[in-house]
Amino acid sequence: MKNLKKALVLVLAFAMVFGMFTIGASAATSFNDDEDIVNKEAVATMTQLGIINGYDDGTFAPKRIVTRAEMCKMIATALNGGTAPIFDANTVVFSDTKGHWANAYINFCFTKGIISGDSGRGGAFRPDATVTALEAAKMMLVALGYNSTVAGFTG
C-alpha cells in the first residue's frame, strides 16, 4: 500500500508538472492566479498532499518552467508523505547548491540515488536550470524503485 501511494503521488506530480492530461475545473485552489490553472483538480490534490505550495507571492505560476530544484522538492516531499524531509541543509553535496533554498531537498534526492548531478558528488547540479522531460522521468522512475541495471537498460 505504501508503494502504491508513492506511485500515485509521483504520477500526479508528473501529470501536474508536464500537463499530460486535462482534469475538470471543479476543484478550488487558493492561488492568486487561479484563473490561469488548467488542471485545477490536479493542483488542488498536489496542494492537499503537501507536495506543492506555490510561490511566496501567492501564485502558482502554471506557465512557469519547472526547475531541477523544484522537481527535487516535489519528489522529496512526495516520498516523505507530504512533509519536508529532515535533512541537514548545511551539508553541501554539489558545488552550486550551497545556500540554495532547495539544498536539503537536493541532498535528500542525492542520498536516495534519484539524482547524481553533472559529475557526481562535488560537481555541479544546476538547481535553477529547467528540468528536462528525460531528467524528470528518470528522477521519478528511480524514486519509484526502478533499477536500470536489473531491467537491463544501461549504457
N, C-alpha and C positions, 0 to 999 in steps of 0.2 A: 504494500500500500504506500509506503514511504517513497519508493522509486516511482510509482505511478504519479504521485503528487509532484515530484521533481520533473517528470516528463511533461505533465500538464502545464506547469508553470513555465518551463522553458519553451514549450510550443506556443503558449500565449505571448511570451516575450518576443519570440521570433515573428509572430503574426503582427504584433503591435509595432515593432520596430521597422519591419520591411513592408507592411501593408499588403500582405499576401491575400487577404480576403476582406470583404466588407461586411460589417455587422450593423444591424439596425441601430437607429439613434435614440433608443428609448431610455438608456441609462444616463443618469445625470452625473456630471463631473463638477468639480469645484475650481476649475481653471478660468482665468480671465479671458482666455482665447477659446472658450468652449465652442464657439460657432465655427472655428477652423478645424475642429477634430472630426474626422470622418468615422473612425472606428470607436465611437463613444463607449460601447459596452466593453470592448477590449481594454480601453484606457481605464474605465471605471473598475474593472476586475483587477487589473495590474496595480491600481492605486490601493484598492481594498486589501490586496495581498501584501502591500508594503514594498513592492518591487520598484515602483516609480513614485515620484512625488513632485515632479515638475521643477521649475526654477524658482529662485528666491523672489522674483518679481510677480509670482502668482500665475505665470503662464506655463503651458505645456509645450508650446512651440512645435506643433506636429510637422511642420515643413522643414525643421532644422535637421541637419545631418547628425547621426549618432557617432560619437567618438569612441575610440578604443577604451578610454577610461570609463565612459558611461556604460559600455557593454559589460565591462568587468563589474561595475557596481550592480547592474541588474542581475547578472549571473550569480555573483557572490551573495546578494540578498535573497535570491530565489533558493539557493542551496542551503541557506541558513534560516529557512522558514519565515521569510518576510522581515527579518531584522538584520541590521548591520552585523557582520561577523566581528567578534572581538579579536582584534589583531593589532599588533604594535605598529602604529602609523609612523613611528620614528625610524623603524628599520627600513633601509633603502636597498632594494634588490636591483633596481635599474638606475643607471646614471642620470636619467632625466625625470625621475619621479619624486625626488626629494622636495618636500614642501607642497606637493600637488595635493589637491583636495581628495583625490581618489587613491592615494598611495596605499592605504590599508586594504582597499578592495583589490588593487593590483597585486599586492603581496599575497593576499589570500588565494587569488586565482593562480599565481605562480606556484605556491606551495601545493596546490591540488593538481598541478600539471596541465592546467587549462590553457595557460599562455607560456611562452618562452621568450618573448621579446625578439629583437632583431639578431642578437647574438648571445642569448643565454644570460646568465647572472652577470651583472656588472655592465652589460651593454645598454643600449637604448631601448625604450619601449614605445616612444612617441605617443603618449597618452592623449594628446589633443588632436591627433590625426584621425581622419574619418576611418571608421571600421568598414572594411570591405565585406561583401556578402560571403566570400570564401572564408575570411577570418572569423566572422560571426558564426557561420555554420560549423567550422572546426571547433570553436570555443564551446558551442552548445553540445556538439556531439561528445566531446571529451568530458564535459560536465555531466552528461548522462551515462558515462562509463564506457563509451566506445573506445576500443583499443585497435589502432590500425595494424599493429603487428599481429595480433590474434586473428583479425579478419583477413590478413594477407594483403592489405592495401598500403604498402610502403614504397618509398622511392619516388 
